[in-house]
């Protein structure tokens, strides 16, 4: 809970009477312990009587005796002796672990966290001088980097404490990130950057993931953590649930692939060490009958501060806490190791650790989330093409690009902090984040170009016309629409065509700007996996050969009807017959190839749902649980028009007024694909509102499937129980799907994360408008695309994962010159046979000696895949997020190997070059 602001603090410089202070601490511990005992308990009466005796003796002292302190010490020793005779700890042990939760940014900017870190770490080090048994745990390697860069003297002292074994490194991730929104690869990079920093700076890694304050945890996290060398997981946040009490404190969390992770839900964070804290902590522990040791995390946090002298003094007097479990200085590693040794029979929890609170964090600050998604995609592309082009790049180019990518990744990881990317920080945090993302994109774009240019320079692009090379970074062949800018001469002539290899005419639509030809939109078919395809634009007005009229006819075929032309309430393509109502919503979407209606009768699709949204406490974090009964109005259609009809696409434009905002949307109907894109721009000027878009799909489904990092998760579409009712807003990544046997529909997106699905109606959350802690949150201009993908079969048969990836990964088109390169005009750089196994990451290894490939099985099934690595290779190793060479893998002389995958399994391969 946010406390009221502190208006004024008075401080005084005093000389502490240590004996009196010590007696005070002792008296507090004994008093607080006594009143926790039942009134009928004789120990309580004896302890209170001992206090009375001590009090009476103290009252009889002179001022001089109090100042000298000897009599005070005698009174305390006598008091401790009497209570010691009473004795009697309850069964059980509390591991007292000092810590400080430090938010990288929240109600302060990250620059202030640099100072918070120095102040907190300085206090920890000073108290360790005074209390030799005191141990402290700290997460977030970034904080140590802050200290290294800004306070090197203190940093050396901290390193000495770590070597001493009293300062424990926990949390292998670079920061404590959000665990809903970042991609699977981002979470791997959190592990890579965090654990490598620990190893390089301190000679060790952490086996404990420390995520006390993150707003829920994706169901694939156990395997991801294990991939990063993590054995144990600690959180506190599930204790914040607003509907159901999470049932376990000590349990095995089992991920979607079956990986178990020993997990501990701490009673709280930022705790104290008084007897009542020990008592409440242990009484709350629900697995004490299976394992009677618990961990208590004490120390001030959120904004740092950490452990105080008072907290340590209370622990020093733990033997006086009669009736409470034994408390001792300890560390998190000893706590978890004790559980591992005793092997208690603990309960299991399967699926995600959903936080029944802070559901708005999937949507708030939509531009920030868009930046994250786009940055993740850009850096994947840059790394992949750099790696595939490595034989053509010199050592200096490799080093420069590696430095750019490393710098950019650190900024991406920083901005995934659990109060930045969820949208729950102050205005300045997002002003800083916007600048950092601008740097991320600049670094990424610069790092991308050398690889593409090197590969393009090795491809045979000779042929008639101007060559363009279209690169496909995905692991399957794909058809795609690319837009090309025409030269002034070709545009002026208007007489041109686009051809592929073997003189194949490609379908294309002419693009115009202010009635003049400006470019061309081309359908490029079957671009090979991890490969490329060369196409040529021919200026037919320069053709002087006496050939047949085939080419002029081809030019005519490529012409497009364009311009904003009004249309009625119906539209038809080869795939669909569509009917719109007076608000521009879809009342019928008939699948001509499937011969069935897609939209539920009487419930329009692509409908904007606009609600009042005034959460009680946490404005940016929460969605009002009564929002559905508080509609804020309907979208008013201002205009609709045909923007383009052609051989490749039809584009229908709609414009709506909604509240104080305006929505402009291009509905893109592809002639080569059943995917329908809704390319949307919103001028958003609302306060305490929530905007969703809904698609009621005419299927029967009691479960929906959502993409999560490196996998997918099914969730109920009904609200039978309180657990289901509490999940009225959930997180998903690039798609959500509802299907019945034989048919279904997926809703894809390029930067959104909040969903709710009731029955078979998919709703995607688009924008929110909270006013605290950032009064400007989400105001202004937004661009995003969501797509409807109706399909036969379920999402696996329809390869929804592929379609979602294609929406997010636009193709890079390289304007080439005509050259006789060594590579053919069309080809692949890697041989890969995966159907549902995704080769997600291809990157240079951090040690500069090899290449790292990361795969995951995306459908929940088993599969064998073949890989052919076409660069020189010494050996293949099974690896992990830390890029360790764990196990040698057999391969052929030609660089071929076969890999076997279990459901949702992640594999990392290290290739020694």
N, C-alpha and C positions, 0 to 999 in steps of 0.2 A: 504494500500500500504506500502511495506517495504521502509523505508527511508534509504538514504545513511549513512554509518557509521560515527559517530562523531570522528574526528581525535584528537581534543584537546579542552579542556575546561579551561578557566581562571576563577578563582574566587577571590573575594576580601572580606575582612571583613570590613564592614562599619557601621556607626551609622546612622540609617534612620531618616530623618526629617519627622515625622509622619504627621504634617499638610500639608507639600508639597505633600507627598504621597497621602493623602486623596484628596487633590485638583486635583491631576493628575487622580485618579480613576474617580472622578466626571466629569472632563472635557472629559475624554475618552468616558464615557457613553453618555454624552450629544452630543458630536460630532458624535459618531457612530449612535446615534438615529436620529439625524438631517439629515444626508446624506441618510438615508433610506427613508425619506419622499419625495414625489414628489417635483420637483423644484418649482411648482406653489403653493405649500402648504405654507400658511403664517406662520404656526407654525415653519416650517423649517427656515425661515428667522429670526424669533424672537429668536429662539434658537441659531443660529449662531451669531446674534447680541449680545446676552448675553455672549457668549464665548469671543467675541472680547472685550467687556467691561472688563471682568475679566482678559483677557490677558494684556490689557493696564494697568490695575491697578497693576498687578503683575510686569510688566516691571519697574514700577516706584518705587518699593520697594528697600530699601537698603539691603546690605548683612546682616546687623545686624537684620533688621526686618524679613528677610526671616529665619534667624537662630532662632530667638525667637518664630516665628510662630503665634503670635496673629493676625497679619494683614492677614496672609494667611488664617486663619480660618474665619475671617470676609469676605474675598473675596469669599470663598467657600459658606458660608451661604447665601450671597447675590445672588450668581449665582444660587444656588439651589432654592432660593425663587422666582427668576424671572422665572425659568423653571417650577416651581410648579404652578405659575399663568397661564402659558400656558396650562399645564395639558393635559389630554386626552389620556387614554389608549384605545386601540382598544377592541372590544368585545372579550371575551375569557380569559381563565386562563391557565397559565403554572405551573404545579407542578414541582418545581426544586428539583431533587433527586440526592444527591451526591452518587458516587459509584466508584469502581475501578475494572475493569476486570483484573483478574490475571490468566494467563495461567499456569497450573500446570507444564507443560513442553512444550517447543516449540523451540525457538532459544537458550534456556538455559536448563539445566537439572533440575529435580525436587528438588535436594538439594539446588539449588540457590533460588527456590521459597520459601523455608523456610525463607531465609533472606529478600526476597522481601515482604513477608507477615508482618514480624516484622516492617520493615521500613514504609510500607504503613499504618499499623494499628497505629503505633506510631504517624504518622503525623495526622491521623484522630482524635485521642484522643487529641493531643495538640491544634488543631484548634477548637475543641469543647469547650476548655477552653476559647478561645478568642471570639467565636461567639455562644452565647447561643441559637440562633434559628436554627443553622445548624443541619441538619439531614442527615444520611448516611445509605445506604443499602449495604449489603455484602452477596454474595452467597458462596456456597461451604463449607460445614462443615469441610472438610479435612483441610482447611486453619486455622480454629479455633483450630483443633487438633494440627497442627504444632505449633501454638502459645502456646497452653497449655503445650506442651512437651518441648519447647525450650525457652520460654520467659514468665514464670509464673507470674511475677510481672505485666507485661503489660496485660496479659490475665485477671487478676483480674480487671484491670481498664476497659477493654473492657466489661466484664460482668456487671460492674456497669453502663456503658453507655447503655447497653441493658435493664437493669432494669429501667433506667431513661426514656426509651422510645425514645431515639434519635438515637440509633443504631438499624437499622431494619434488621432482619434475613429474607433473601429471598433465593429461590432456595432450595427445599426440598431434592434434590439429593445429594449424597455424594460428587460428583464433578460435573462439567458441562460436561457430557459425549457426545460422538457421539450418535446420535439418529437414525442411520440407521443400524449399525452393531450389537450392543449387542442384545442378546435374550430378549424375553419378561420377563423372570424371572430375568435376570440381571438388567433390568430397575426397576423391583419391589424391588430388593435388593438395588439399588441406593436410592430409596425412603425410604426403611426400615432403612438403615444405616444412611442416612442423617437426617431424621426426628427424629429418636431415639436419635441421638447425640444432636440435638437442644433441645429436650425435657429433656433429662437427665442433660444437662449442663446449660440450660437457662430457663427451665420450660415452654417452648412453642414450637410450630412447625410453619412452614411457610405455608401460603395458596397461595403463588405466586411462580410458577416455572420460573426461571430466566435463560434463555438460549440464550444469545445475539449472540454467535459466532459459534454455531453448524451448521454443513453443511447439513441442511435439517432435516425434522422431519417426522417419520413414521406415517401412517394413523391410527394406533391403539393407539397413544400416549394420546389423550384426556381421554380415559377410564383408562389407566394406571396411569395418573396423578391424576385423580379423586380418584382412588383406594388408592393413597398415601396422601389423604387429601388436594389436591390442587384444588383451585377454579379458578385461573387466570394464564395466560401464557403470558410471554413477550419474544420477540426476536427482533433482528435487522437485522439478516443475509439475510432475503429475499430481502432486498434492494440491494443486490449484484447481482441479476439476470443479466445474460449477454444477454438475448434475449427479454423477456417480463417483463413489469413492473407489479409486484404483485399489484392487484387492490385495496386492502384495508389496512387501518392502524388500525382500530378498528372493530372487527368482532367476530362472533361466529364460532369457528373451530369445525366441526362435524366429529367425528371419524367413523370408519367402522361399529361400533355397534350402531351409532346414538347418542352417548354421545356428548353434546355440551360443549365447553370450551371458556369462554370469553378471547379473545386474543388481544394483542396489539403489533403492529409492530412499534418499535421506529425508529425515523428518522435516528439514528446512535448510536454510543457508543463512549465513550471517548470524549465527547463534551465539549465545553466551555460555558460561560454564558454572553458573549458580546451581545449587541443588535442585531448584525447580526445573531448570533446563535439562539436567541429567534425568530427573524423574519423568518429565513429560516425554522426553526423547525415548527412553527405554519402554515406558508404558505403551507408547504408540507402535512399538516394534512387533509386527504380527507373526514373524517367523522365529521368535525367541524359543519356542518349544522345539525347533529343529536345529537352531544354532544360536547359542545364548551370548554371542558377542556382536556388538553394534558399533558403528562409527558415528561420532558427533563432530560436525564441522563448525568450529568457532572462529570468530573474527568478523569485524565489520566489513561490509562489501557493497557492491554495486559501484560506488565511487571510490573503492579502495579503502584504505585505512588499516584494515587487518586486525591483528591481535593487540589487545591492550594489556598493560601490566596487571590490572585487576583480574582479567580472565586467567592469567597465569597463576596469580596468587591463590585463586580459588582451587585450581587444579592441584597446587602444592598442598592443599588441605583436604584432598579427596578422601583420606582415611577418616575424616571427621564427618563425612556424609553418611551418617548412620541410617540404615534402611534402604540405601540406594546401591545400585550395582557398583562394582569397583571401577574407578576411572583412572586411566593412565595415559601419560604422554605416548603417542604412537604415530604411525603414518598409515596412509591408505594401502600401501603395498603389504604391510603386515596384516592389516585387516582382511584383505582379500586372500592372502596366502593362507591364513588360518581357515578360511572357508574351504579352500582347495584341499587342504590337508584332511579336514574332518569329513568331507564329502557328504554333507547332509542331503536328505531327500527333499529337494526344493520344488515348488510349483513351477509350471511353465506358462508363459504368455506368448501367443502367436499373433503375428500381424504387426500393424504399426502401433506405436505408443501415441495414441491420439490424445492431444490435450483438449479437454472440453472447456475451452476458453480461447480468447485471442484468435477467433476465426477470421477476423477482418485482415489479419496480417498476410493472408494469401493474395490480397487485392490492393491494399493501401499503397500509395506511391507507385502507381503503375509505370511511370516513365523509368523509375529506378529498376524495376523488375525487367522491363524491356531491355534496358542497357545490359543487364546481367545476361539475359538469354542471348542477345546479339553478340556480346563479347565472348561467351562460351563457344558459339559457333565460329566466330572469326578466328579464335586462337586454335581451334581444332584444325581449321583449314590451313592456317599458316604453318603449323607444325607438320601436318601431313605432307604438304607440297615441298616444304624444306627438306624433309627426310627423303622423299622419293627423288628429289633432285640432288641429293648429297654428292654423287660422283661428279657432277658438273660444277659444284661450288668449291672454292678454295678455302683454306684454313681460316683466313681472315673473315671471309663472308660467313662461314659457320659461326665464328665467335661473335660477330656483330649481331647476327640474327638471334643467336642463343641469348645474348644479353638483353635484347629488346623483349623477347618473349618472357624471360625470367622477370624482368621489371614489370611488365604488364600483368603477368599472372599474380604477382604479389598484390597489386592493386585490386584485381578482381577478387581475390580471396579476402582482402581487408573489407571490401564492400559487401561481402556475404555475412558480415557480423550480425548476430541475432537481434540487434536493434536498428540496423541500417536497412538491410534488404527487406525486412518485414514492414518497414514504413513507420516505425515507432520512435523516431528520434526527432530532435529539434530542427528548425529551419536550416541553421548553419551547417548541420551534418549533411544535408542534401545539396546545399550549394557547393560544399567541398566535394561531395560524391560526384556531382555533375562534372566538375573540373577534372577529377581523377578518371572518370570514364572517357572524357575527351582525350586524355593522354593514353588511356588503354587502347582506344580505337586507332589513334595515330600510330602507336607502336605496332599494333597488330597489322595495320594496312601496309606499313613500311616493311615489316618482316615477311609478309605474304609475297611480295613482288619478286624477290630474287629467285625463289623456287619456281614460280610460274614462268618467269622469263627464261630460266635455264632449261626447263623442260621444253618450252615452246621452241627454243632455238635448236633443239635436236629432232624436231618433227618435220617430216617432208610435207611442206605446204604448197609445193609447186602445182600449178593448175591455172585455168582461166579464171580471172576475177581476183577480188581482194579476199585473202584468207582470214578466217577467224577460227580460233581453237576454243572449243567448249570443254571445260574440265569438270569431271564428276568425281567428287570425293567419297561418295557413298559406295557400299559394298555390293551393289546390284546395278544392273543396267537400268537406265531410266530414260523415259521420254521427258522432254522439258521444253518450255517456251522461253526463248531468250529475246531480248530487245537489243537491236544493233543500231548505232548511229550511222547515217549515210554521209558520204562525202558530199560537198556542195555540188559537185558536177553530177553525181548520180542522182541526188535528190532533185536537182533542177530538171534533169531529163525525165524523171519519173518512169523510165523504161528500164526496169531491172528485174532480176530474179535471183533466188537463192538456191544453190545447189549443194548437195552432199557429194560424197565420193562416188565414183562410177557414173557421174553425170546425172544423178538422181535429183529431180526437182523436189524442193521442200515446200510444204505449205507455209504461207506467210501472209501477214496482214500489214498493209501500209499504215504507218503512223503519221498523223498530221498535227501541225501546230500553227494556229492562226491561218488555216486553209492552205498551208504549204506543207509539202512532204518533208518530214524530219527524220524518219527512221523506219525500221521494219521489225515486226514481231514474228519470229520464226519458230515453228515446231521442229525441234531436232529430235529424231527418234533414236532409240537404242544407243544411248551414250554408254560405253562400257563401264563396268564397275572399276573404281580406282583407276580411271582412265580418261580418255579424251576423244573428241571427234572434231575433225576439221570440216568447215563449211566455207563456201565461197559466194560472195555477192558479185554478180556479173552485171555490168552496165551494157544492156542490150542495144543501146543507141550507138555504141562503138562497134557493133558486130557488122562486118562488111562481107562476110562469107555468103555464098549463094546456097544456103541451106534451106530446108523446108521451113514452113511457117510454124514449126513446133515451138521455137523459142518465143516469138512474139505472142503466141497463144499462151505460153507459160507466163509471160509478163502480165497479160490480161487476167489470168487466173489469180494473180497475187494482188489484184486491186481490192480495196476495202471500202465499203460504204461507211462513212464516218460522220460525226456531228451529233449534237444534242437534239435528238428527234423524239417528240412525245410518242408514247405507246399506250395501248389499252390495258386490260386486266389479264392478258394471257401472253405466254411466250412458249415457244417450242424449239427443242434441239433434237439431235439424234438420240439423246439419252432421256430427256424429260419433256413432259407437258406441265406447265406451271400456271397456276391461277393466283392472282393477287386480289386482296380486298382494297377498300378505299383508303386504308392506312398504309398501304404498301407492304403488308404482311402476306406471307404465303399461306393460302388456304388449301391449296392442293399441289402436291408434288408427285406426279405419276411417273414411276420408273417404267419406261417403255420396254427396256430389255428384260427386266424382271417381271413385267406385267402385273404391277401392284402399286397401290398407293403407299406413300411413305409417311404422310402427315395424318395424325389422328383427326377424325371428323369433328368439326366444330371447334378445334383448337388451333389457331394460326401459328405458323412457324416463323422464325426470325422476328419474333415479337420482342420488343424492348419492355422489360419489367422495371419499373421505376418506383422506389420505395423511400419513405422516411427511414432514417437510420440514426437513432440516438441512444447508443449504449449507455448504461448507467454510470460506469466507472472509467473504463479504459477506452477512450474515444478512438484513437488510431488503431487500437488492438482488436476491439470487439465488434461484432455485428449484433445489433439489437435482436434479442431472441423473439420479438414480436413484430419484426419488420414485415412479415407476410400479410399481416392484417392492417398495415399502414401504407397503402398505395399512395403515391405522390402525383399521379396523373398518367396520361397516355401520350405517346408520341404522336405529333400532328404532322402528317405528310404535307410538305411544302411543294415539292415537285418530283417528277420522275421522268427519265428520258433515256433513249438509247444512245450510248456513247460510241459504240462500235459494233458492227456485225461483219464477220469475215470468215475466212477459212479456218482460222485457228481458235478464235474466241468471239463470244458475244459479251458485251459489257453493258449492263443496265445500271443507271445511276439514280439513287434516291436521296432525298434531303428531307430531314425531319426537324421540327422544333420540339424540344423537350425541356419543360421547366424554363430555366434561364440559359439553356445550352442548345447547341445545334449539332446534328449528326449528319455527315455526308458519307454515303457508302456506295461503292461500286460492287455490284454483284457480277462475278466473272464466271461465265459458263463456258467450260472448255469443250472443244469438239473432239478431243482425243482422250478425255478422261471423265469419269463420273463425279469427280470432286468438284464441288461448287465453292468458290472463294467469296468471302465477304470482306472486302478491303475497306477499312473503316477509318474515318477521321472524326474526332469529337472535339468541339470547342466547349470545354467543361467549366461551368461557372456556378457551382452548387454549394450548398452548405448542409451537412448531415443528410446526405442522400446516398442511395445504393442503386447502381444500374446493372441489370443483368440482361442477357438475351436467352430466349428459350426456344427449344425445338421439341415439340411433342411427337415422338416417333411411334408409328402404329405397329408396335410389337408388344409381346407379353414378356416381361423380364422382371424377376424379383431380385436380380443382382446386376450391377453395372461394373465395368472394368475401367480402371484408371491407370495411366502410366505413372510410374514413380521412378526414382533414380535406379537405373540398371534393372528394370523389371516392370511388373504390373501387379495390381492388387484389385481383388473383387470386394465390393461393399454392397450391403443390402440397399434396395431401392424403396424400402418401406420403413415405417416407424413403429414397429410392433412393441419394442421394449424401450426402456429409458436410455439404454446405450445407443440404440439407433436414433432415438429422438434427439439425443445430444449432438449427433453428427449431422446437424442440419446444414453445415457447410464443411466441405472437405477439400483437401489439396490433391491436385493431379498435375501432371506435366503437359506433354504435347497433345494428349488425346484422352477422351473418355468415350466409352462405347456401351450401347445397349443392344442386345441381340437375342433373338429366339432361334430355334433350330432352323437353319436354312437362310436366315436374313437378319440384317441389322443395320445400324448406322453409327458412325463415329463422328464426334465433333472434335476437330483439330484446332490448334491455335498456334500463334507464333510468339506469344509473350505473356499469356495469362495462366493463372494457377488455381483460382477458386471455383469450385463447382458445387451444385446441389442437383441431385437426380431423384425425383419421386416418380414411382411407377416407371414409365419409360420416357418421361420428359426430361431432357438434358437442359440444364441451365448453367450458363457460364457467367461468372461475375466479371464485369468489365471495369467499373470505376466506383470509388467511394469518395466521400467528401468530409473527412473528420476535421476538427479545428484545434485539436490538442494532441501532442505537443507542438505540432507545426500547423499554424493557422493557414498556411498557403498550400497544404498538401493537395496534390492532384489538380489544382486549378490550372487552366490553360489548355494547351493543344496536346492531343493524343492521337497516335497512329498505331493501329494493330489490325491483324487479319485473323479471322476464324473461318473454318471451312467445314462444310457438311460433306461427309463421305458415306453415302449409302452403299451397301455391299451385299453380295450373296455370301452365305456362310457366316461364321462368327468372325471376330476381329483377327483371329489367328489365320484363318483361311484367306481372309481379305488382305492380309499383310498391312494392317493399319499402322504398325510401327514404321514400315517403309514409307507409307503415304505421309505420315506425320513428319518424318525426317525430311522428306522432299519439300514439304511446305517451309520448313525452317532453314534448309540449306539451299539457298539459291546458287545457281551455277556461276562460276567465274568464266568470263569470255575474254580471251586474249586476242587483241588485234595484232596479227602477225604480218610479217613480210614473206614474200614467196621465196622459199629456200628448199634446197635438196637435203633435208635432214636424214639421219640414219634410221629414225623410227617411221613407221607407216603413218598415213594420215589419220587412221583410227586405231586405237589400241588400248591395252591395259598395262599398268606398271606392276600389278600384283595379280597372281592367280588365287582366287578365293571362291569357295563353293558354298558358303553359308546360306541357308534358307531362313532360319529364325535366329541363328547365331549372328550377332552384329560385331563386326570389327570396328570398334568405336574410336580407338585412338591409335595413331601412328606418330611417334615422336622420337627425337634424339634422346638418348639416355643422358642422365644428369652427369655421369662421369666422362662423357664425351667419347666413350669407347664402343658404343653400340647403338642399337635401336630398340625401342620398347613398343610392343603391340598390346593393346588391351581389348579383350573380347567379352561379350556377355550373351547368355542365352536369353532371348526376350519373350518367349511364349509359354514358359513353364513345361517344356518337354525335353526329350533327350535327342542329341544330334551329334553326328560325326561330320567334321569339316576337313577339307584339304586346303592347304596353304602352299603357294609356290612363291618364295621370295627370290626376286630376280637380280638382286645385288649380290656381290661376293659376301660369303658368310663363313665364319670359322665354326660356330656352334650356336645351338639354340638352348636356352635354359627356361625352365619354369621359374617365374619370378613373382613379385608382389608389388604393392604400391610404393615400397621403398626401393624398388629396382634392384633387389638383391638377386644374385645368381644361386638359386636354391637347388635345382635338380636338372641335370643334363637330359635333353630330349633328343632322341634319335631322329635323323633326317637323311634324305638321299643326297647324293653328290650334286644334284641339280637344285638344292635348296627347298625340297618338298618335304612336308610333314603332315601328319594327320592328328587332329585333336578331337577328344571326346568330351562332350558337355552333358552335365546333369541339368535338371530344371533350374533356371535362373542362375546358373553358375557363372561366376566371373573368373576369367583366366588372364594372367599377365605373362607375356613371353619376352624374355630379354635375348636379343640377337647380338652375339659378339661379331663385330664386323671383321 
